[in-house]
């Protein structure tokens, strides 16, 4: 009888503990929309309605709480995207957009949560190969309160593409932009070493590039690369090793090459809130009808999963002097 009661108690704990651990969750998605323009420009074509519809279909299936987008063509395009998402029952009423030197496309954030502060950076200057340049795109910086009162600061970025410009090399520009973005991260961590920071966007380079290595940095303030792997939206996460999983997010048609250019990085204080089992690159049929990029999805809980430190082992007791034996 006692063993039966104990078994029931253990079963109840197994059912309850995961829910206690998770708390509420929220989802951050980053997505390069590939020229989401309503009207054509000399350098870029307008995005056809059917391709905009496909973008919204994909995002509707992901249902983000916070959406980071690149290559949005201004306030009108951002309003068009928000209205289409609302019609698909994805309501993200709080928005912030940031411009850089590129007059055609911007970086924006749409959120279900109100912004407590906005400190976007639109006039950052970089030094690349001896030339002073303005960053290609601005950096959105917003702070919001996730469920359960969890404060989060988001930095959204779109670093220089791999196309040459005729000024400095694309790699040197991108590295200089990554350094400026890292400075913004360090400013936040300087104010609060426990700041919960997300850096998300199209960083246009590989994980071992100089730009990404500098942005991630090393030591106690290093950013952690979530690197979610591909899976179908309705499929449970599989148990394959990270090395076996596809993580690419961009297809370059001209070269027929695939790479991971889109990232979600987090500060040390936010990492324990990450839920890897609910984070992924969606494998969606017909994804290329929307963009040449695939979105990246990261889910966070509002309660930390930080495991407690193992108990300290006591050092063995040292015995001094001669041990007394019976009869001695």
Secondary structure as GFF3:
##gff-version 3
##sequence-region A 1 328
A	DSSP	alpha_helix	2	22	.	.	.	ID=ss1
A	DSSP	beta_strand	25	36	.	.	.	ID=ss2
A	DSSP	alpha_helix	49	62	.	.	.	ID=ss3
A	DSSP	beta_strand	66	72	.	.	.	ID=ss4
A	DSSP	alpha_helix	75	87	.	.	.	ID=ss5
A	DSSP	beta_strand	94	98	.	.	.	ID=ss6
A	DSSP	beta_strand	106	111	.	.	.	ID=ss7
A	DSSP	beta_strand	115	118	.	.	.	ID=ss8
A	DSSP	beta_strand	125	128	.	.	.	ID=ss9
A	DSSP	beta_strand	131	134	.	.	.	ID=ss10
A	DSSP	beta_strand	140	146	.	.	.	ID=ss11
A	DSSP	three_ten_helix	147	149	.	.	.	ID=ss12
A	DSSP	beta_strand	150	158	.	.	.	ID=ss13
A	DSSP	alpha_helix	170	191	.	.	.	ID=ss14
A	DSSP	beta_strand	197	202	.	.	.	ID=ss15
A	DSSP	alpha_helix	210	216	.	.	.	ID=ss16
A	DSSP	three_ten_helix	219	221	.	.	.	ID=ss17
A	DSSP	beta_strand	224	225	.	.	.	ID=ss18
A	DSSP	beta_strand	230	231	.	.	.	ID=ss19
A	DSSP	three_ten_helix	242	244	.	.	.	ID=ss20
A	DSSP	beta_strand	250	252	.	.	.	ID=ss21
A	DSSP	beta_strand	257	259	.	.	.	ID=ss22
A	DSSP	beta_strand	262	266	.	.	.	ID=ss23
A	DSSP	alpha_helix	268	271	.	.	.	ID=ss24
A	DSSP	three_ten_helix	276	278	.	.	.	ID=ss25
A	DSSP	beta_strand	281	282	.	.	.	ID=ss26
A	DSSP	three_ten_helix	287	289	.	.	.	ID=ss27
A	DSSP	beta_strand	296	301	.	.	.	ID=ss28
###
